[in-house]
């Protein structure tokens, strides 16, 4: 199990990949550790049961996890379980998301926690590579180019 968690942490910290945060579930107390967490949009939170009969249920019902998550397509079950289990949830949308254990809590009370998802940082502003030209300078440049083109045409005709 320790190797699996080390692999999750290693993958979560690899450059160019979304990060993975770990929340310990249960263990010596009926709680989540850390209880509050801030991540970036696109990151995942991996919940790890450290002992006791627990699960993780979103306040808004968007996920229900323990031995996998309900509807995960792999036969996962969000029913509270005492076995060691690991379940991951990806958060793509910025906002604050509450969760709780169905056995020991409810939204905002008892065994509960929150994940705050920060939006993606705006891309850096790239300065315009071509500075704005005022009208007089632009007219001068157009005139020079036109005169050069006219001179080339006249040279070709003389030949």
Residue pairs with C-beta under 8 A, 6 or more apart in sequence:
1 84
4 86
5 22
5 48
5 86
8 20
8 22
8 46
9 20
9 22
11 17
11 20
12 18
12 19
12 20
12 21
12 44
13 19
18 40
18 42
18 43
18 44
18 90
19 39
19 40
19 43
19 44
20 43
20 44
20 45
20 46
20 88
21 37
21 39
21 43
21 44
21 45
21 46
22 45
22 46
22 47
22 48
23 32
23 33
23 34
23 37
23 45
23 46
23 47
23 48
23 113
24 32
24 33
24 48
24 50
25 32
25 47
25 48
25 49
25 50
25 52
25 54
25 56
25 101
26 49
26 50
26 51
26 52
26 54
26 101
27 33
27 50
27 51
27 52
28 50
28 51
30 52
30 54
30 101
30 104
30 105
30 110
30 111
31 111
32 47
32 56
32 99
32 111
32 112
32 113
34 113
35 112
35 113
35 114
36 113
36 114
36 115
36 116
37 45
37 113
37 114
37 115
37 116
38 115
38 116
38 117
38 118
39 45
39 91
39 115
39 116
39 117
39 118
40 117
40 118
40 120
41 91
41 92
41 93
41 94
41 117
41 118
41 119
41 120
42 90
42 91
42 92
42 120
43 90
43 91
43 117
44 88
44 89
44 90
44 91
45 88
45 89
45 91
45 115
46 86
46 87
46 88
47 56
47 65
47 86
47 87
47 88
47 89
48 84
48 85
48 86
49 66
49 81
49 83
49 84
49 85
49 86
51 82
51 84
52 82
53 80
53 81
53 82
53 103
54 66
54 80
54 81
54 101
54 103
54 104
54 111
55 64
55 65
55 66
55 78
55 79
55 80
55 81
55 101
55 102
55 103
56 63
56 64
56 65
56 66
56 78
56 87
56 89
56 99
56 100
56 101
57 63
57 64
57 65
57 78
57 99
57 100
57 101
57 102
58 64
58 97
58 98
58 99
59 97
59 98
59 99
59 100
59 107
59 108
60 97
60 98
62 97
63 69
63 70
63 78
63 89
63 99
64 70
64 78
65 76
65 78
65 87
65 89
66 77
66 78
66 79
66 80
66 81
66 85
66 87
67 76
67 77
67 79
67 81
67 83
67 85
67 87
68 74
68 75
68 76
68 77
68 78
68 85
68 87
69 76
69 78
69 87
69 89
70 76
70 77
70 78
76 87
80 101
80 102
80 103
91 97
91 115
91 117
93 117
94 117
94 118
94 119
95 116
95 117
96 114
96 115
96 116
96 117
97 114
97 115
97 116
97 117
98 107
98 108
98 112
98 113
98 114
99 112
99 113
99 114
99 115
100 106
100 107
100 108
100 109
100 110
100 111
100 112
100 113
101 110
101 111
101 112
103 111
104 110
104 111
105 111
105 112
106 112
133 141
